Structure formats: C-alpha cells, structure tokens
Amino acid sequence: MQVVNLADESWDDIGEYHNPIPKGWAIIYLLTMVWGMWYFVAGYPVNSYSQIGEYNEDVIAHNKKFEQEYASITGDRLIEMGESVFLAECKVCHGLSADGIDGKAANLNVRIEANTVKNVIINGSDNSLLGTQITNART
C-alpha cells in the first residue's frame, strides 16, 4: 500500500503531492542560471558583428552619400523634394490642398503667428491645433 502525501493547501479541491523536483530539471535550471550570468558578464559579443552595428554603418554611409549628392540643391529640385515629402507624410492628415480637412488638422495655408508659437514653446500645447492655443487660453 502506497502512502499519499498531499500538501496542506488545496485549490479548487485539487490536491498537490509532495514530490521532489526531478534531478534533471534542477540541473538544467542551475546550468541555465550559470550560463545566463556568464553570457551577461563575458559572453555577449561586444566587439564582434551585430545587426545594429551594420545598420548604423549603412546609415552613416548613406548619409554621406546623400549630403554629397544634395549639398548644393536649390530651386525647383528642392521644391519637388518638399512636395514629395508632403505627399508621402503630411497629406493624410492635412489633405492634398493642406487645408486641414475641415479643421481635423492645422491649415497649413495660413501663416501661424509668432506669438502663438512662442506661447506653445513657453506654456506647452493644450493638445489643440497649433494656431488656436492663444485663443483658447484667452477664453
């Protein structure tokens, strides 16, 4: 006859046996902890290849090439580049004609006053459209 040795706690009437942890599990656990400490202290390849390092090198090379290619760009080519950036990044919120799509975004066709920008820099934005901060602060 086998003696059943249950723990004192019982969750949802499910008993838990007092069994020792298997030796293989304990050894694997301890080896994992030792390996983790070694890897954290000495094993991480600090001066060897990394994808982030390769990416950073590629970005530096691309930036040098870009700076050389577009160092003296002026006139129509500069305007074309600005238009392409606007079409790719800004038109979604501001609309194709930059009118702000019925007040959902800032109207880029209207010049924002310097005192409005200064107020936002000093006091922070109140999460309303840029250009309406001072009028909201006055009310």
Beta strands, then each sheet from edge to edge (+ up, - down):
end
